[in-house]
Amino acid sequence: MTTPESLTSALTSRMVQAIAAAGGWVGFDAFMAQALYEPGLGYYANDLRKLGLMPGEGSDFVTAPELSPLFGQALAAQLRQALDITGTDEIWEFGAGSGALAQQLLDALGPRVARYTIVDVSGALRARQQQGLQRFGAQVGWATELPPRMHGVLLGNEVLDAMPVKLLVRLGGIWHERGVGFDAAAHGFVWQDRPTDLRPPTEIEGGHDYLSEIHPQAEAFMRTIAERLGRGAAFFIDYGFPEGEYYHVQRAMGTVMCHRAHQADTDPLREVGLKDITAHVNFTGVALAAQDAGLSVLGYASQARFLLNCGIAQLMEAAPLPVRAQAHKLLAEHEMGELFKVIGLTAGEPWDAMGFTAGDRTHTL
């Protein structure tokens, strides 16, 4: 049986080899990719449990679908509209986690969805999804890569935040790329900075030291989506900000965060493979990458406003009190309601998506 200790030891060894092969230094994006996705060992590629309501279950964090079934039921209203308007009958979900959202959507949409395809790099999570979705039979399938052409509605809940980021740090007025080396004497990974020509997408005023991220992988992902989506739409739900807030002069410590046993910390160099590593999403970068590659922006709103537009208040009225209490966390400003945002995209001309009928913030992107 794999233990956390043996897993992190094996992954550390593999990562040390990669750093040595690269000359003693790798960018943080390469480090993050290996920590999360190294086959069999990375956080999303190993067999340890990740998603659940309580740390006692062995889980590290909870996502909206595990928190309340009303999340998927409300989202289903938007997806149904998107399927109807685009004349498609397929849903593609990226990074489906426990499979809870897929179950909620399939229950709500029924035969309106001819095919529900999950794209997930995690073998352990895929096994959990297959078990939970067994009753849907051939309606559900899995893929490890995207086909050259897709038609349907694409969906990602907390997917963009797990895509590797580059770290840029301004020290003494000079910009560096922050990467990772290995200190053999201390038996641990260490930060190492190198001068770089890379810059944040917007000027950071002042000369104070400043750490932030840029998101080449998430933006490349959006370009791939745009190139391959024929008829259809896409919705991404995640925590993040528009560019003006993301690179605010006072946000000088960046947004990289780790999660383990429902506790958060800011040190991705420790306990590799045993905890999630994320960064907030720059939604302006996501929107521009998609738009430049041919997609239209349908809207951008807080999760609370989006779910209310999709009818979650009416669903809550009909639900038992404990279900209403959990669903409230999806909307509360101090919980998930404000930090999480939703962006909608479509191939071709934009249309009036119900999730953005009130409270659309596209003008802030």
C-alpha positions as a Markdown table, in Angstrom:
| # | Residue | x | y | z |
|---|---|---|---|---|
| 1 | Met | 0.0 | 0.0 | 0.0 |
| 2 | Thr | 1.3 | 3.5 | -0.9 |
| 3 | Thr | 1.9 | 5.7 | 2.1 |
| 4 | Pro | 2.1 | 9.5 | 2.0 |
| 5 | Glu | 5.7 | 9.3 | 3.0 |
| 6 | Ser | 6.7 | 6.8 | 0.3 |
| 7 | Leu | 4.8 | 8.8 | -2.3 |
| 8 | Thr | 6.4 | 12.2 | -1.5 |
| 9 | Ser | 9.8 | 10.5 | -1.3 |
| 10 | Ala | 9.5 | 8.9 | -4.7 |
| 11 | Leu | 8.1 | 12.1 | -6.3 |
| 12 | Thr | 10.8 | 14.2 | -4.7 |
| 13 | Ser | 13.4 | 11.9 | -6.2 |
| 14 | Arg | 11.8 | 12.2 | -9.6 |
| 15 | Met | 11.7 | 16.0 | -9.3 |
| 16 | Val | 15.3 | 16.3 | -8.2 |
| 17 | Gln | 16.3 | 14.3 | -11.3 |
| 18 | Ala | 14.3 | 16.8 | -13.5 |
| 19 | Ile | 16.0 | 19.8 | -11.8 |
| 20 | Ala | 19.5 | 18.2 | -12.3 |
| 21 | Ala | 18.7 | 17.4 | -16.0 |
| 22 | Ala | 17.7 | 21.1 | -16.5 |
| 23 | Gly | 21.0 | 22.4 | -15.1 |
| 24 | Gly | 20.0 | 22.9 | -11.5 |
| 25 | Trp | 16.9 | 25.1 | -12.0 |
| 26 | Val | 13.4 | 24.8 | -13.3 |
| 27 | Gly | 10.7 | 27.4 | -13.7 |
| 28 | Phe | 7.9 | 27.2 | -11.1 |
| 29 | Asp | 5.5 | 26.2 | -13.9 |
| 30 | Ala | 7.6 | 23.0 | -14.6 |
| 31 | Phe | 7.8 | 22.3 | -10.8 |
| 32 | Met | 4.1 | 22.8 | -10.4 |
| 33 | Ala | 3.3 | 20.6 | -13.3 |
| 34 | Gln | 5.4 | 17.7 | -12.0 |
| 35 | Ala | 4.1 | 18.2 | -8.4 |
| 36 | Leu | 0.5 | 17.9 | -9.6 |
| 37 | Tyr | 0.6 | 15.7 | -12.7 |
| 38 | Glu | 3.7 | 13.4 | -12.6 |
| 39 | Pro | 2.3 | 10.0 | -13.6 |
| 40 | Gly | 1.4 | 7.9 | -10.6 |
| 41 | Leu | 2.9 | 10.3 | -8.1 |
| 42 | Gly | 1.7 | 13.9 | -8.6 |
| 43 | Tyr | -1.2 | 15.2 | -6.5 |
| 44 | Tyr | -3.8 | 14.7 | -9.3 |
| 45 | Ala | -2.2 | 11.4 | -10.5 |
| 46 | Asn | -1.8 | 9.5 | -7.2 |
| 47 | Asp | -4.4 | 7.4 | -5.4 |
| 48 | Leu | -4.9 | 9.5 | -2.3 |
| 49 | Arg | -8.3 | 10.9 | -1.6 |
| 50 | Lys | -8.8 | 14.6 | -2.4 |
| 51 | Leu | -12.4 | 15.8 | -2.5 |
| 52 | Gly | -14.8 | 15.7 | 0.4 |
| 53 | Leu | -16.7 | 17.7 | 3.0 |
| 54 | Met | -14.6 | 17.0 | 6.0 |
| 55 | Pro | -10.8 | 16.3 | 6.7 |
| 56 | Gly | -11.9 | 13.2 | 8.7 |
| 57 | Glu | -12.8 | 11.6 | 5.3 |
| 58 | Gly | -9.1 | 12.0 | 4.3 |
| 59 | Ser | -10.0 | 14.8 | 1.9 |
| 60 | Asp | -8.2 | 18.1 | 1.3 |
| 61 | Phe | -10.8 | 20.5 | 0.0 |
| 62 | Val | -14.5 | 20.7 | -1.1 |
| 63 | Thr | -15.8 | 22.0 | -4.4 |
| 64 | Ala | -19.3 | 23.5 | -5.0 |
| 65 | Pro | -20.9 | 20.2 | -6.3 |
| 66 | Glu | -19.9 | 18.3 | -3.2 |
| 67 | Leu | -21.2 | 21.2 | -1.1 |
| 68 | Ser | -24.7 | 21.2 | -2.6 |
| 69 | Pro | -26.6 | 19.4 | -5.3 |
| 70 | Leu | -28.3 | 22.7 | -6.1 |
| 71 | Phe | -25.1 | 23.9 | -7.7 |
| 72 | Gly | -25.5 | 21.4 | -10.6 |
| 73 | Gln | -29.2 | 21.8 | -10.8 |
| 74 | Ala | -28.9 | 25.6 | -11.3 |
| 75 | Leu | -26.0 | 25.2 | -13.7 |
| 76 | Ala | -28.1 | 22.8 | -15.7 |
| 77 | Ala | -30.5 | 25.5 | -16.6 |
| 78 | Gln | -27.7 | 27.5 | -18.3 |
| 79 | Leu | -26.3 | 24.4 | -20.0 |
| 80 | Arg | -29.8 | 23.5 | -21.4 |
| 81 | Gln | -30.1 | 26.9 | -22.9 |
| 82 | Ala | -26.6 | 26.7 | -24.4 |
| 83 | Leu | -27.4 | 23.2 | -25.9 |
| 84 | Asp | -30.6 | 24.5 | -27.4 |
| 85 | Ile | -29.2 | 27.7 | -28.8 |
| 86 | Thr | -26.1 | 26.0 | -30.3 |
| 87 | Gly | -28.1 | 23.0 | -31.6 |
| 88 | Thr | -25.9 | 20.5 | -29.9 |
| 89 | Asp | -26.4 | 17.5 | -27.5 |
| 90 | Glu | -23.0 | 16.9 | -26.0 |
| 91 | Ile | -21.3 | 18.1 | -22.8 |
| 92 | Trp | -17.6 | 18.0 | -22.2 |
| 93 | Glu | -16.4 | 18.4 | -18.6 |
| 94 | Phe | -12.8 | 19.1 | -17.8 |
| 95 | Gly | -11.4 | 17.8 | -14.5 |
| 96 | Ala | -14.6 | 16.3 | -13.2 |
| 97 | Gly | -13.3 | 15.7 | -9.6 |
| 98 | Ser | -15.5 | 13.2 | -7.7 |
| 99 | Gly | -18.0 | 13.1 | -10.5 |
| 100 | Ala | -20.6 | 14.8 | -8.4 |
| 101 | Leu | -21.3 | 17.6 | -10.9 |
| 102 | Ala | -21.7 | 15.2 | -13.7 |
| 103 | Gln | -24.3 | 13.3 | -11.7 |
| 104 | Gln | -26.2 | 16.4 | -10.9 |
| 105 | Leu | -26.2 | 17.6 | -14.5 |
| 106 | Leu | -27.1 | 14.3 | -16.0 |
| 107 | Asp | -30.0 | 13.9 | -13.5 |
| 108 | Ala | -31.2 | 17.4 | -14.4 |
| 109 | Leu | -30.8 | 17.2 | -18.2 |
| 110 | Gly | -31.6 | 13.6 | -18.8 |
| 111 | Pro | -32.0 | 12.6 | -22.4 |
| 112 | Arg | -31.2 | 16.2 | -23.6 |
| 113 | Val | -27.6 | 15.1 | -23.4 |
| 114 | Ala | -26.7 | 12.4 | -25.8 |
| 115 | Arg | -23.1 | 12.1 | -24.7 |
| 116 | Tyr | -21.3 | 13.4 | -21.6 |
| 117 | Thr | -17.5 | 13.2 | -22.0 |
| 118 | Ile | -15.2 | 13.7 | -19.1 |
| 119 | Val | -11.6 | 14.8 | -19.8 |
| 120 | Asp | -9.5 | 14.0 | -16.8 |
| 121 | Val | -5.8 | 13.3 | -16.3 |
| 122 | Ser | -6.3 | 11.7 | -12.9 |
| 123 | Gly | -6.6 | 7.9 | -13.0 |
| 124 | Ala | -7.7 | 7.7 | -9.4 |
| 125 | Leu | -10.4 | 10.3 | -9.8 |
| 126 | Arg | -11.5 | 8.7 | -13.1 |
| 127 | Ala | -12.1 | 5.4 | -11.2 |
| 128 | Arg | -14.2 | 7.2 | -8.6 |
| 129 | Gln | -16.1 | 9.0 | -11.4 |
| 130 | Gln | -16.8 | 5.7 | -13.2 |
| 131 | Gln | -18.1 | 4.1 | -10.0 |
| 132 | Gly | -20.5 | 7.1 | -9.3 |
| 133 | Leu | -21.7 | 7.4 | -12.9 |
| 134 | Gln | -22.2 | 3.7 | -13.6 |
| 135 | Arg | -26.0 | 4.0 | -13.7 |
| 136 | Phe | -25.8 | 6.4 | -16.8 |
| 137 | Gly | -24.2 | 3.6 | -18.9 |
| 138 | Ala | -23.0 | 4.5 | -22.4 |
| 139 | Gln | -24.3 | 8.1 | -22.0 |
| 140 | Val | -21.0 | 8.9 | -20.2 |
| 141 | Gly | -17.5 | 8.5 | -21.6 |
| 142 | Trp | -13.9 | 9.5 | -20.8 |
| 143 | Ala | -11.1 | 11.0 | -22.8 |
| 144 | Thr | -7.5 | 11.9 | -22.0 |
| 145 | Glu | -7.1 | 14.3 | -24.9 |
| 146 | Leu | -9.3 | 16.5 | -27.0 |
| 147 | Pro | -10.4 | 15.5 | -30.5 |
| 148 | Pro | -9.5 | 17.7 | -33.4 |
| 149 | Arg | -13.1 | 19.0 | -33.6 |
| 150 | Met | -15.7 | 19.3 | -30.9 |
| 151 | His | -19.4 | 20.3 | -30.9 |
| 152 | Gly | -21.3 | 20.8 | -27.6 |
| 153 | Val | -21.1 | 22.7 | -24.3 |
| 154 | Leu | -17.7 | 22.7 | -22.5 |
| 155 | Leu | -17.5 | 23.0 | -18.8 |
| 156 | Gly | -14.8 | 23.4 | -16.2 |
| 157 | Asn | -15.3 | 23.9 | -12.5 |
| 158 | Glu | -12.0 | 24.7 | -10.6 |
| 159 | Val | -9.9 | 23.6 | -13.6 |
| 160 | Leu | -8.1 | 26.8 | -14.6 |
| 161 | Asp | -6.7 | 27.4 | -11.1 |
| 162 | Ala | -4.8 | 24.0 | -11.3 |
| 163 | Met | -2.9 | 24.9 | -14.5 |
| 164 | Pro | 0.8 | 25.6 | -13.9 |
| 165 | Val | 1.8 | 29.2 | -13.7 |
| 166 | Lys | 5.0 | 31.1 | -14.0 |
| 167 | Leu | 6.1 | 33.2 | -11.1 |
| 168 | Leu | 7.5 | 36.7 | -11.7 |
| 169 | Val | 9.1 | 38.7 | -8.9 |
| 170 | Arg | 10.4 | 42.3 | -8.9 |
| 171 | Leu | 13.3 | 42.6 | -6.5 |
| 172 | Gly | 15.1 | 45.9 | -6.1 |
| 173 | Gly | 13.3 | 47.2 | -9.2 |
| 174 | Ile | 14.5 | 44.3 | -11.4 |
| 175 | Trp | 12.2 | 41.5 | -12.7 |
| 176 | His | 13.1 | 37.9 | -12.2 |
| 177 | Glu | 11.5 | 34.6 | -12.9 |
| 178 | Arg | 11.2 | 32.6 | -9.7 |
| 179 | Gly | 12.1 | 29.0 | -10.1 |
| 180 | Val | 13.1 | 26.0 | -8.0 |
| 181 | Gly | 16.4 | 24.3 | -7.2 |
| 182 | Phe | 17.4 | 21.6 | -4.8 |
| 183 | Asp | 19.6 | 22.1 | -1.7 |
| 184 | Ala | 21.3 | 18.7 | -1.1 |
| 185 | Ala | 22.6 | 19.9 | 2.3 |
| 186 | Ala | 19.1 | 20.9 | 3.5 |
| 187 | His | 17.5 | 17.9 | 1.7 |
| 188 | Gly | 14.8 | 20.2 | 0.3 |
| 189 | Phe | 13.6 | 22.4 | -2.6 |
| 190 | Val | 14.6 | 26.1 | -2.5 |
| 191 | Trp | 13.5 | 29.2 | -4.4 |
| 192 | Gln | 15.9 | 30.6 | -7.0 |
| 193 | Asp | 15.4 | 33.7 | -9.0 |
| 194 | Arg | 16.8 | 34.6 | -12.4 |
| 195 | Pro | 16.6 | 37.9 | -14.3 |
| 196 | Thr | 14.0 | 37.7 | -17.1 |
| 197 | Asp | 12.5 | 39.7 | -19.9 |
| 198 | Leu | 9.0 | 38.3 | -19.0 |
| 199 | Arg | 6.6 | 40.9 | -17.5 |
| 200 | Pro | 3.1 | 40.9 | -16.1 |
| 201 | Pro | 0.5 | 41.9 | -18.7 |
| 202 | Thr | 0.1 | 45.3 | -17.0 |
| 203 | Glu | 2.5 | 47.8 | -15.5 |
| 204 | Ile | 2.9 | 47.5 | -11.7 |
| 205 | Glu | 3.3 | 51.0 | -10.3 |
| 206 | Gly | 6.0 | 51.8 | -7.8 |
| 207 | Gly | 9.4 | 50.2 | -7.2 |
| 208 | His | 8.5 | 48.0 | -4.2 |
| 209 | Asp | 9.2 | 44.2 | -4.3 |
| 210 | Tyr | 6.3 | 42.4 | -6.0 |
| 211 | Leu | 5.5 | 38.8 | -6.6 |
| 212 | Ser | 2.8 | 37.6 | -9.0 |
| 213 | Glu | 1.9 | 35.0 | -11.7 |
| 214 | Ile | 1.4 | 34.9 | -15.4 |
| 215 | His | -0.7 | 32.1 | -17.0 |
| 216 | Pro | 0.7 | 30.9 | -20.4 |
| 217 | Gln | -0.7 | 27.4 | -19.9 |
| 218 | Ala | -4.3 | 28.5 | -19.2 |
| 219 | Glu | -4.2 | 31.0 | -22.1 |
| 220 | Ala | -2.8 | 28.3 | -24.4 |
| 221 | Phe | -5.7 | 26.0 | -23.2 |
| 222 | Met | -8.2 | 28.6 | -24.2 |
| 223 | Arg | -6.7 | 29.0 | -27.6 |
| 224 | Thr | -6.9 | 25.2 | -28.1 |
| 225 | Ile | -10.6 | 25.2 | -27.0 |
| 226 | Ala | -11.3 | 28.0 | -29.5 |
| 227 | Glu | -9.5 | 26.2 | -32.4 |
| 228 | Arg | -11.4 | 22.9 | -31.8 |
| 229 | Leu | -14.9 | 24.1 | -30.8 |
| 230 | Gly | -17.1 | 24.1 | -33.9 |
| 231 | Arg | -20.7 | 24.7 | -32.7 |
| 232 | Gly | -21.0 | 25.2 | -29.0 |
| 233 | Ala | -20.3 | 27.2 | -25.9 |
| 234 | Ala | -18.0 | 27.0 | -22.8 |
| 235 | Phe | -18.4 | 27.9 | -19.2 |
| 236 | Phe | -15.6 | 28.1 | -16.7 |
| 237 | Ile | -16.1 | 28.6 | -12.9 |
| 238 | Asp | -13.1 | 29.4 | -10.7 |
| 239 | Tyr | -11.7 | 31.8 | -8.2 |
| 240 | Gly | -9.9 | 34.8 | -9.6 |
| 241 | Phe | -10.0 | 38.4 | -10.7 |
| 242 | Pro | -10.0 | 40.7 | -13.8 |
| 243 | Glu | -6.5 | 41.9 | -14.7 |
| 244 | Gly | -6.9 | 45.3 | -12.9 |
| 245 | Glu | -7.5 | 43.5 | -9.6 |
| 246 | Tyr | -5.2 | 40.6 | -10.2 |
| 247 | Tyr | -2.2 | 42.9 | -10.7 |
| 248 | His | -3.2 | 45.5 | -8.1 |
| 249 | Val | -0.3 | 47.4 | -6.7 |
| 250 | Gln | -1.1 | 46.2 | -3.2 |
| 251 | Arg | -1.4 | 42.5 | -4.2 |
| 252 | Ala | 2.3 | 42.1 | -3.8 |
| 253 | Met | 2.5 | 38.5 | -2.5 |
| 254 | Gly | 0.9 | 36.7 | -5.4 |
| 255 | Thr | -1.9 | 34.2 | -5.2 |
| 256 | Val | -0.3 | 30.7 | -5.1 |
| 257 | Met | -1.9 | 28.6 | -2.5 |
| 258 | Cys | -1.8 | 25.0 | -1.3 |
| 259 | His | -4.5 | 22.9 | 0.2 |
| 260 | Arg | -4.3 | 19.8 | 2.4 |
| 261 | Ala | -6.8 | 18.4 | 5.0 |
| 262 | His | -8.9 | 21.5 | 4.5 |
| 263 | Gln | -6.0 | 23.7 | 5.6 |
| 264 | Ala | -4.4 | 26.3 | 3.4 |
| 265 | Asp | -0.7 | 27.2 | 3.2 |
| 266 | Thr | 1.6 | 29.2 | 0.9 |
| 267 | Asp | 4.6 | 26.8 | 0.6 |
| 268 | Pro | 4.4 | 24.6 | -2.5 |
| 269 | Leu | 7.9 | 23.4 | -2.0 |
| 270 | Arg | 7.0 | 21.1 | 0.9 |
| 271 | Glu | 5.0 | 17.8 | 1.0 |
| 272 | Val | 5.0 | 17.5 | -2.8 |
| 273 | Gly | 2.3 | 15.2 | -4.2 |
| 274 | Leu | 0.4 | 15.4 | -0.9 |
| 275 | Lys | -1.3 | 18.8 | -1.4 |
| 276 | Asp | -3.0 | 20.8 | -4.1 |
| 277 | Ile | -1.2 | 23.8 | -5.6 |
| 278 | Thr | -3.3 | 26.5 | -7.2 |
| 279 | Ala | -3.2 | 30.1 | -8.3 |
| 280 | His | -6.1 | 32.5 | -8.9 |
| 281 | Val | -7.3 | 33.0 | -12.5 |
| 282 | Asn | -6.6 | 36.1 | -14.5 |
| 283 | Phe | -10.0 | 36.2 | -16.2 |
| 284 | Thr | -8.9 | 39.0 | -18.5 |
| 285 | Gly | -6.1 | 36.9 | -19.9 |
| 286 | Val | -8.5 | 34.0 | -20.3 |
| 287 | Ala | -11.1 | 36.1 | -22.1 |
| 288 | Leu | -8.5 | 37.8 | -24.4 |
| 289 | Ala | -6.9 | 34.5 | -25.3 |
| 290 | Ala | -10.3 | 33.0 | -26.2 |
| 291 | Gln | -11.4 | 36.1 | -28.1 |
| 292 | Asp | -8.2 | 36.4 | -30.1 |
| 293 | Ala | -8.6 | 32.8 | -31.1 |
| 294 | Gly | -12.2 | 33.3 | -32.4 |
| 295 | Leu | -14.6 | 32.8 | -29.5 |
| 296 | Ser | -17.1 | 35.5 | -28.3 |
| 297 | Val | -17.5 | 36.3 | -24.6 |
| 298 | Leu | -21.1 | 35.7 | -23.4 |
| 299 | Gly | -20.5 | 37.2 | -20.0 |
| 300 | Tyr | -18.5 | 37.3 | -16.8 |
| 301 | Ala | -20.2 | 37.4 | -13.3 |
| 302 | Ser | -19.7 | 36.4 | -9.7 |
| 303 | Gln | -20.8 | 32.9 | -8.9 |
| 304 | Ala | -23.5 | 34.2 | -6.7 |
| 305 | Arg | -25.0 | 36.4 | -9.4 |
| 306 | Phe | -24.7 | 33.6 | -12.0 |
| 307 | Leu | -26.5 | 31.0 | -9.9 |
| 308 | Leu | -29.2 | 33.4 | -8.9 |
| 309 | Asn | -29.8 | 34.2 | -12.6 |
| 310 | Cys | -30.1 | 30.5 | -13.2 |
| 311 | Gly | -32.8 | 30.0 | -10.6 |
| 312 | Ile | -31.0 | 28.7 | -7.5 |
| 313 | Ala | -33.2 | 30.9 | -5.2 |
| 314 | Gln | -36.3 | 29.0 | -6.4 |
| 315 | Leu | -34.5 | 25.7 | -6.0 |
| 316 | Met | -33.6 | 26.7 | -2.4 |
| 317 | Glu | -37.2 | 27.6 | -1.5 |
| 318 | Ala | -38.2 | 24.0 | -2.4 |
| 319 | Ala | -35.3 | 22.3 | -0.6 |
| 320 | Pro | -35.1 | 21.1 | 3.0 |
| 321 | Leu | -33.5 | 23.5 | 5.5 |
| 322 | Pro | -30.1 | 21.6 | 5.7 |
| 323 | Val | -29.8 | 21.7 | 1.9 |
| 324 | Arg | -30.7 | 25.4 | 1.9 |
| 325 | Ala | -28.0 | 26.1 | 4.5 |
| 326 | Gln | -25.3 | 24.4 | 2.5 |
| 327 | Ala | -26.4 | 26.1 | -0.8 |
| 328 | His | -26.2 | 29.5 | 1.0 |
| 329 | Lys | -22.4 | 29.0 | 1.0 |
| 330 | Leu | -22.4 | 29.0 | -2.8 |
| 331 | Leu | -23.9 | 32.6 | -2.6 |
| 332 | Ala | -22.5 | 34.2 | 0.5 |
| 333 | Glu | -20.0 | 36.9 | -0.2 |
| 334 | His | -17.6 | 35.7 | 2.5 |
| 335 | Glu | -17.8 | 32.1 | 1.3 |
| 336 | Met | -17.8 | 31.3 | -2.5 |
| 337 | Gly | -20.3 | 33.8 | -3.8 |
| 338 | Glu | -17.9 | 36.7 | -4.6 |
| 339 | Leu | -14.5 | 35.1 | -4.9 |
| 340 | Phe | -15.6 | 32.6 | -7.5 |
| 341 | Lys | -16.5 | 33.9 | -11.0 |
| 342 | Val | -18.1 | 32.5 | -14.1 |
| 343 | Ile | -17.1 | 33.3 | -17.6 |
| 344 | Gly | -19.1 | 32.2 | -20.6 |
| 345 | Leu | -17.8 | 31.8 | -24.2 |
| 346 | Thr | -19.4 | 30.8 | -27.5 |
| 347 | Ala | -18.3 | 29.9 | -31.0 |
| 348 | Gly | -19.8 | 32.5 | -33.4 |
| 349 | Glu | -22.0 | 35.4 | -32.5 |
| 350 | Pro | -22.8 | 36.0 | -28.8 |
| 351 | Trp | -26.3 | 35.4 | -27.5 |
| 352 | Asp | -28.1 | 36.4 | -24.3 |
| 353 | Ala | -27.0 | 33.7 | -21.8 |
| 354 | Met | -29.3 | 33.5 | -18.7 |
| 355 | Gly | -26.5 | 33.3 | -16.2 |
| 356 | Phe | -25.4 | 36.9 | -17.1 |
| 357 | Thr | -28.8 | 38.6 | -17.4 |
| 358 | Ala | -28.1 | 40.7 | -14.2 |
| 359 | Gly | -24.7 | 41.6 | -12.7 |
| 360 | Asp | -22.6 | 41.0 | -15.8 |
| 361 | Arg | -19.1 | 42.4 | -15.3 |
| 362 | Thr | -17.7 | 41.9 | -18.7 |
| 363 | His | -16.8 | 45.6 | -18.8 |
| 364 | Thr | -14.3 | 45.0 | -15.9 |
| 365 | Leu | -12.2 | 42.5 | -18.0 |
